[in-house]
Amino acid sequence: MSMKKQIEHCLDVGAIQDTLQLQDPVTAEIQPGPMPQPPHLKNPLATAHTKHSNRYSRSQPFRTTSSRTFGRIEIVIVPTAQPSKNVAITLDAKLIQTILCKRFRKVAITTIKNRNDLEELAKRQPDLVFSGVKYFQFHDQDVWLNDFLDHHQIPYLGSPKSALDCEYDKTVAKELVQRAGLSTAPYIRVHPGETLSQLPTDMQFPVFIKPANCGDSIGIDSASLAFTHLEMQRKIQQLFDSLRCDVLIEQYLPGNEYSVGIIENDSTKRLTAMPIEIRAEKNTEGHRILDFQTKKNDAEEVLSVTDQKIHRALSDLGQSVFRVLGGTSFGRIDVRMCASGIPHFMEANLMPGLKKGYFFRSCALNLGMSYEQMIIGLAENRIKPKTSHSGVRNRQQIGTIIENPILQPT
């Protein structure tokens, strides 16, 4: 699909897939019980590598109480033996289940192995699907989970496929952001086999080279920052050879790097933005590059954004980009400053990891939120129980708490 068609597709929600004919899932269910706190999550800020105190940590957007909430949640996973390219969020399903059982009466782990399993899920009509699966591969076609759930009017955590399509291709996301009048670095896309004889007139060296559609800093290393045409060509060819993918070349932005966690209030549709600074160590050339090895080794620092002016500018851009891309529920927007201190959109993640990654750390540093509070809050924000009005009351209550007075969106 051409980039123009991809952009048009992202601007059009499109048709939901037809109902599939489907059978019996593998389901494990446990009753509510005591919540063991994993050692690495006892202090939510311990994993954040922060050196700054946080003025925003006293307000809790999700309230945790001992009361139980009606409603059935299914944590949907795929068999572990399957390839993981269709899984955007790797979940510790047992841990998530244990946490959610503190608040919700019925929480099941459901393994989807075939079409029949998926159809049975639809028949059960759970009040929320909690999953990191993007799509299922059923022989003749890919079935996107969130589209399927939308078709059956089942609430889920995350964004619809139309939004995930926009964020997956970084050039499509940048084009949409640019069309909306928001700041993003000048760029050009190169396809395998193409030769880039010179940069566009609005770009100059140094430039930054990365895959157009890979996450987790895959393909990014010290050679991604190119100061000459020869260095650029070498890196482009290396990505062609190793990943066989399109390549995104951007004007390099020399400022600090940030990530903005976003939570959407499901009742009011208002957004709470939670910026953090991400500081990679300087490499041998003296540059801070958040490359694959740095992320893999968790070697970067994650810091609070204490300057209120910067905090607001990052929040405004993050919220605007989230809306432009069609995000819902929660997500993360990555930002970098130019030499003039203006924040520029880099890329988005509308299915961010729910372990110790940047989204959790943005919740911990901005809102003082524990891991348990984050998981329960995200679920309670989206669940729509059909068996009791108490679930609606709880969701509205969360809606009034989520809007931190310090981080209040305009």
C-alpha positions in Angstrom: 0.0 0.0 0.0 1.4 3.4 -0.9 1.9 6.0 1.7 -0.9 8.2 0.2 -3.3 5.3 0.4 -2.2 4.5 4.0 -2.8 8.1 5.0 -6.3 8.0 3.4 -6.9 4.7 5.2 -5.9 6.3 8.5 -8.2 9.2 7.9 -11.1 6.8 7.2 -12.1 4.5 10.0 -13.2 1.9 7.4 -15.4 -1.1 7.6 -15.3 -3.6 10.5 -14.5 -7.1 9.5 -17.4 -9.5 9.0 -18.4 -11.8 11.8 -16.3 -15.0 11.8 -17.5 -18.5 12.5 -16.0 -19.7 15.5 -15.4 -22.7 19.3 -14.2 -23.3 22.9 -11.3 -21.2 24.3 -8.9 -22.3 26.9 -9.9 -20.3 30.0 -8.4 -20.1 33.5 -10.3 -18.3 36.2 -9.3 -17.5 39.8 -11.2 -15.9 42.7 -10.2 -12.6 44.3 -7.4 -13.1 46.9 -4.5 -11.3 48.5 -2.3 -9.4 46.2 1.4 -10.3 46.4 3.6 -7.3 45.6 6.5 -8.3 43.3 9.8 -7.2 44.8 10.7 -5.0 41.8 7.4 -3.1 42.0 7.3 -2.4 45.8 8.6 1.1 45.1 7.1 2.4 41.8 9.8 5.0 41.5 12.7 2.5 42.0 12.5 1.4 38.4 12.4 4.9 37.1 16.0 5.8 37.7 14.9 9.2 38.8 17.3 11.8 40.3 14.5 14.4 40.8 11.8 14.8 43.4 8.3 14.9 41.9 5.8 17.6 42.7 3.0 15.8 40.9 3.1 12.5 42.9 0.5 13.3 45.6 -2.6 13.2 43.3 -3.9 9.7 42.5 -6.0 9.5 39.3 -7.2 6.0 40.1 -8.5 5.2 43.6 -7.9 1.7 44.9 -10.3 0.4 47.6 -11.2 -2.9 49.1 -14.6 -3.0 47.4 -15.3 -5.4 44.6 -16.6 -4.3 41.2 -19.1 -6.3 39.2 -18.1 -7.2 35.7 -16.1 -9.9 33.9 -12.7 -9.3 32.4 -10.9 -11.6 30.0 -7.2 -11.3 29.6 -6.7 -12.5 26.0 -3.4 -14.1 25.0 -2.0 -16.2 22.2 -0.2 -19.6 22.6 3.3 -18.9 23.7 4.7 -21.1 20.9 3.3 -18.7 18.3 5.5 -16.0 16.7 5.2 -12.7 18.6 5.0 -10.2 15.7 1.3 -10.0 16.2 1.6 -9.1 19.9 2.2 -5.4 20.6 2.3 -5.7 24.5 3.9 -8.6 26.3 1.9 -9.1 29.4 2.6 -11.1 32.6 -1.0 -12.5 32.4 -0.9 -14.2 35.8 0.3 -11.0 37.5 -2.3 -8.9 35.7 -5.0 -11.4 36.7 -3.9 -11.4 40.4 -4.0 -7.6 40.4 -7.4 -7.2 38.7 -8.9 -9.8 41.1 -8.4 -7.3 43.9 -11.1 -5.1 42.3 -13.1 -7.2 39.9 -15.2 -10.3 40.7 -14.4 -12.4 37.7 -11.0 -12.2 35.8 -10.1 -15.0 33.3 -7.1 -15.7 31.2 -8.2 -16.8 27.7 -5.9 -18.3 25.1 -7.1 -17.8 21.6 -5.8 -20.6 19.4 -8.3 -20.6 16.5 -11.3 -18.8 15.0 -13.8 -20.8 17.1 -12.1 -19.5 20.3 -12.5 -15.9 19.1 -16.2 -16.5 18.3 -16.8 -18.0 21.7 -15.3 -14.9 23.3 -17.8 -12.8 21.4 -20.7 -15.0 22.6 -19.6 -14.6 26.2 -19.7 -10.8 25.9 -17.1 -9.9 28.6 -17.3 -6.5 30.1 -13.7 -5.8 29.2 -10.9 -7.5 27.1 -7.5 -6.8 28.5 -4.9 -7.7 25.9 -1.7 -6.8 24.1 -2.6 -8.8 21.0 -2.9 -6.8 17.8 -4.2 -9.5 15.4 -4.6 -13.2 15.1 -3.3 -15.2 12.1 -5.9 -17.7 11.1 -4.5 -19.4 7.9 -6.3 -17.4 5.2 -6.4 -14.0 6.9 -5.3 -11.7 9.8 -8.1 -10.8 12.2 -7.5 -7.6 14.2 -8.7 -8.1 17.7 -9.8 -4.5 18.4 -11.8 -4.4 15.2 -13.4 -7.7 16.1 -14.3 -6.4 19.6 -15.7 -3.1 18.2 -17.9 -5.2 15.8 -19.3 -7.1 18.8 -19.5 -4.0 21.1 -17.0 -5.4 23.6 -14.9 -2.8 25.5 -11.1 -3.2 25.3 -7.9 -1.6 26.4 -6.2 0.5 23.7 -6.9 2.0 20.3 -8.8 0.8 17.3 -7.0 -0.6 14.3 -7.4 2.6 12.3 -5.2 4.4 14.9 -2.7 1.5 15.2 -2.2 1.6 11.4 -1.4 5.3 11.7 1.2 4.9 14.4 2.8 1.7 13.0 4.2 3.5 9.9 6.3 6.4 11.2 6.1 8.3 7.9 2.3 8.1 7.9 2.2 9.3 11.5 4.5 12.2 10.7 2.5 13.2 7.6 -0.7 13.3 9.6 1.0 15.3 12.4 2.4 17.7 9.8 -1.0 18.1 8.1 -2.4 19.1 11.5 0.1 21.9 11.8 2.1 20.3 14.6 5.9 20.2 14.7 7.9 17.3 13.4 11.3 17.1 11.9 11.6 17.3 8.0 12.0 13.8 6.6 12.1 11.6 3.6 11.3 7.9 3.1 13.5 5.6 1.1 12.4 2.2 -0.3 14.7 -0.9 -0.6 16.7 -0.6 -3.8 16.3 3.1 -4.1 19.3 5.4 -4.1 19.1 8.8 -2.4 21.4 11.1 -4.4 20.8 14.2 -2.3 18.8 15.4 0.6 15.6 17.5 0.0 16.1 21.2 0.1 14.5 21.5 3.6 17.0 19.0 5.1 20.7 19.2 5.8 23.3 17.1 7.7 23.4 15.7 10.3 20.4 13.4 9.7 19.0 10.5 11.7 18.2 7.2 10.0 15.9 4.5 11.3 13.4 1.8 10.1 10.1 3.3 9.0 8.0 0.7 10.9 10.0 -1.0 13.7 9.6 -0.3 17.4 11.8 -0.7 20.5 14.7 1.1 18.7 15.3 -1.9 16.5 17.8 -0.9 13.8 19.1 2.1 15.7 22.7 2.4 16.7 25.5 4.9 16.7 25.6 4.8 12.9 22.0 6.1 12.8 23.4 9.6 13.2 25.0 10.5 9.9 27.1 13.6 9.2 27.9 12.9 5.5 26.3 11.5 2.5 28.5 8.4 2.6 27.6 7.7 6.3 23.9 8.0 5.4 24.2 5.7 2.4 26.0 3.0 4.5 23.3 3.1 7.2 20.5 3.0 4.7 22.0 -0.1 3.0 22.6 -1.8 6.4 18.9 -1.4 7.2 17.9 -2.7 3.7 20.2 -5.7 4.1 19.3 -6.6 7.8 15.6 -5.7 8.0 14.4 -5.4 4.4 12.3 -2.5 5.3 11.6 1.1 4.2 13.9 3.6 5.8 13.0 7.0 7.4 15.6 9.8 7.2 14.9 12.7 9.5 16.6 16.0 10.1 18.5 15.4 13.4 17.2 17.3 16.4 20.0 18.0 18.9 17.8 18.7 22.0 16.6 16.5 24.9 14.4 13.5 24.3 11.1 12.9 26.1 8.1 10.6 26.2 4.6 11.7 27.0 2.3 9.1 28.5 -1.4 9.8 27.8 -4.5 8.6 29.6 -7.9 9.2 28.1 -10.8 9.5 30.6 -13.4 7.2 29.2 -16.3 9.2 30.6 -15.3 12.8 29.7 -12.8 11.9 26.8 -10.4 14.4 28.3 -6.7 13.6 28.3 -4.1 13.6 31.1 -0.5 14.0 29.8 2.5 12.7 31.8 5.8 13.8 30.3 9.2 12.3 31.3 12.7 12.9 30.1 14.7 10.0 28.7 18.5 10.5 28.9 20.7 8.0 27.2 24.4 7.8 28.1 26.8 9.6 25.7 28.4 7.2 23.2 32.1 7.2 22.2 31.3 10.1 19.8 29.7 12.1 22.6 26.1 11.8 21.3 23.1 10.6 23.3 21.3 8.0 21.1 18.5 5.9 22.5 19.6 2.8 20.6 18.5 -0.8 20.7 21.2 -1.9 23.2 20.6 1.0 25.5 16.9 0.1 25.7 17.6 -3.6 26.0 20.0 -3.1 28.9 17.8 -0.5 30.5 20.8 1.8 30.6 19.0 5.1 30.1 17.9 7.5 32.8 14.2 8.4 33.1 13.7 11.8 34.8 10.8 14.0 36.0 10.1 17.1 33.9 10.2 19.8 36.6 10.2 22.9 34.4 6.5 23.8 34.2 6.8 25.6 30.8 8.5 22.5 29.2 6.0 20.2 30.9 3.1 22.2 29.4 4.6 22.3 25.9 5.2 18.6 26.0 1.8 17.9 27.3 0.1 20.0 24.6 2.0 18.4 21.8 1.4 14.9 23.2 -2.3 15.4 23.6 -2.7 16.9 20.1 -0.8 14.1 18.4 -2.8 11.5 20.3 -6.0 13.1 19.0 -4.6 13.4 15.4 -3.7 9.7 15.3 -7.1 8.7 16.7 -5.8 7.2 19.9 -8.1 6.0 22.7 -7.7 4.7 26.2 -3.9 5.2 26.7 -0.7 5.6 24.7 2.7 7.2 24.5 4.0 10.0 22.3 7.8 10.4 21.8 9.2 13.9 21.4 12.5 15.6 20.9 13.5 19.2 21.2 15.1 21.1 18.3 18.0 23.5 18.9 15.6 26.3 19.7 13.9 24.3 22.4 10.7 23.6 20.5 9.2 20.1 21.0 8.9 18.0 17.8 6.9 14.8 17.4 9.1 11.7 16.7 6.8 8.7 16.9 3.9 7.2 18.7 3.1 4.0 20.6 -0.7 3.5 21.0 -0.1 0.1 22.6 2.8 0.8 25.0 4.3 -1.9 27.2 2.7 -2.5 30.6 5.7 -3.8 32.5 8.4 -1.4 33.7 8.6 0.6 30.6 8.2 4.3 29.9 4.4 4.3 30.2 4.5 3.0 33.8 7.3 5.3 34.7 5.4 8.3 33.3 2.5 7.3 35.6 4.8 6.8 38.6 6.8 10.1 38.2 3.9 12.3 37.3 1.1 10.8 39.4 2.9 8.8 42.1 1.0 5.8 40.9 2.0 2.3 41.8 2.0 -0.5 39.3 -1.1 -2.0 40.8 -3.0 1.3 40.7 -2.1 1.7 37.0 -3.4 -1.7 36.0 -6.6 -1.4 38.0 -7.1 2.2 36.9 -6.7 1.4 33.2 -9.2 -1.5 33.4 -11.7 0.4 35.5 -11.6 3.3 33.2 -12.7 1.2 30.2 -14.9 -1.5 31.7 -18.7 -1.3 31.1 -20.4 -4.0 33.3 -23.8 -5.1 32.1 -24.8 -6.9 35.3 -24.8 -3.9 37.7 -25.0 -0.1 37.7 -22.3 0.0 40.4 -19.7 -0.4 37.6 -21.0 2.7 35.9 -20.8 4.6 39.2 -17.2 3.5 39.8 -16.2 4.5 36.2 -17.7 8.0 36.7 -15.9 8.2 40.0 -12.6 7.5 38.4 -13.5 10.1 35.8 -13.5 12.8 38.4 -10.3 11.7 40.0 -8.2 11.1 36.9 -8.0 14.8 36.1 -5.0 15.8 38.2 -5.4 19.5 39.0 -1.7 20.2 38.2 -1.8 18.2 35.0 -5.3 19.5 34.0 -5.7 19.6 30.2 -6.9 22.8 28.7 
